[in-house]
Amino acid sequence: MELHEIPSAFQSRLRLAVVAALMTGPKDFTTLTKLTEATPGNLGKQLFILESEKLILCQREFLGRRPRSTYQLTENGRETFLDYVQMLEKIIEGETCN
C-alpha cells in the first residue's frame, strides 16, 4: 500500500478510531459512542460508510423493546487495517512503501 492509496475509510479520524476499537472484538453502538466520544448521529453516519465499504458488519437485535446494534470487523476490514498499520510502520522506519 502506497501513502497515496490510503483507504478512504482511514481518511476520517472517527472511522479510523472505530476500526481500531473493533480490532479487539465486537462492540455495541453505545460502547463505540463512549470510546470515540462521537455524537450518535455522526457515529451512525460513519458506521454506515464502513458497513457499505464492507469493512464492518452490523448485527441488529432487540433486547426487550430496545434495539441493540453490535459491530464487528469483516475479514477484509481486519486485513485492510493491518495493511494500513504496516504501511505506517514502514514510514516510521524510513522505508519506502510498496
C-alpha positions as CSV (number, residue, x, y, z in Angstrom):
1,M,0.0,0.0,0.0
2,E,1.4,3.4,-1.0
3,L,0.8,6.5,1.0
4,H,-1.4,8.0,-1.7
5,E,-3.5,4.7,-1.6
6,I,-4.8,5.2,2.0
7,P,-8.3,3.7,2.0
8,S,-11.0,6.3,2.3
9,A,-12.2,4.5,5.5
10,F,-9.0,5.6,7.2
11,Q,-9.1,9.2,6.0
12,S,-11.5,10.0,8.8
13,R,-10.3,10.1,12.4
14,L,-13.6,8.7,13.6
15,R,-13.7,5.8,11.1
16,L,-10.1,5.0,12.0
17,A,-11.0,5.0,15.7
18,V,-13.9,2.7,15.1
19,V,-11.9,0.2,13.1
20,A,-9.1,0.3,15.7
21,A,-11.6,-0.3,18.5
22,L,-13.1,-3.2,16.7
23,M,-9.7,-4.9,16.3
24,T,-10.2,-6.2,19.9
25,G,-13.6,-7.7,19.2
26,P,-17.2,-6.7,18.6
27,K,-18.6,-3.6,20.2
28,D,-22.2,-2.3,20.5
29,F,-23.2,1.2,19.5
30,T,-23.2,2.6,23.0
31,T,-19.7,1.3,23.7
32,L,-18.4,2.8,20.4
33,T,-20.0,6.1,21.3
34,K,-18.2,6.2,24.6
35,L,-14.9,5.0,23.2
36,T,-14.9,7.5,20.3
37,E,-16.7,10.4,22.2
38,A,-18.7,10.9,19.0
39,T,-22.2,12.1,18.8
40,P,-24.7,9.3,18.0
41,G,-25.6,11.0,14.6
42,N,-22.0,11.3,13.5
43,L,-21.1,7.8,14.6
44,G,-24.1,6.3,12.9
45,K,-23.1,8.0,9.6
46,Q,-19.5,6.8,9.9
47,L,-20.6,3.2,10.7
48,F,-22.9,3.3,7.7
49,I,-19.9,4.2,5.5
50,L,-17.7,1.5,7.0
51,E,-20.5,-1.0,6.5
52,S,-21.1,0.0,2.9
53,E,-17.4,-0.4,2.2
54,K,-17.7,-4.0,3.6
55,L,-15.2,-3.3,6.4
56,I,-17.6,-4.0,9.2
57,L,-20.8,-6.0,9.8
58,C,-23.7,-5.0,11.9
59,Q,-25.9,-7.4,13.9
60,R,-29.2,-5.9,14.9
61,E,-31.4,-7.4,17.6
62,F,-33.9,-6.4,20.3
63,L,-33.4,-6.7,24.0
64,G,-36.9,-6.5,25.2
65,R,-38.2,-3.5,23.3
66,R,-34.9,-1.8,22.9
67,P,-32.8,-2.1,19.7
68,R,-29.2,-3.1,20.0
69,S,-26.6,-2.9,17.2
70,T,-23.3,-4.7,17.5
71,Y,-20.5,-4.1,15.1
72,Q,-17.5,-6.3,14.2
73,L,-14.8,-6.2,11.6
74,T,-15.0,-8.3,8.4
75,E,-12.0,-10.3,7.4
76,N,-11.5,-7.6,4.7
77,G,-11.7,-4.9,7.3
78,R,-9.1,-6.6,9.5
79,E,-6.7,-7.2,6.6
80,T,-7.1,-3.6,5.3
81,F,-6.4,-2.2,8.7
82,L,-3.4,-4.4,9.2
83,D,-2.0,-3.3,5.8
84,Y,-2.5,0.3,6.8
85,V,-0.7,-0.2,10.1
86,Q,2.2,-2.0,8.2
87,M,2.4,1.0,5.8
88,L,2.7,3.4,8.8
89,E,5.4,1.2,10.4
90,K,7.4,1.4,7.2
91,I,7.1,5.1,7.1
92,I,8.2,5.4,10.7
93,E,11.2,3.1,9.9
94,G,12.1,5.3,6.9
95,E,11.4,2.6,4.4
96,T,9.7,3.1,1.1
97,C,6.1,1.8,0.7
98,N,5.3,-0.9,-1.9
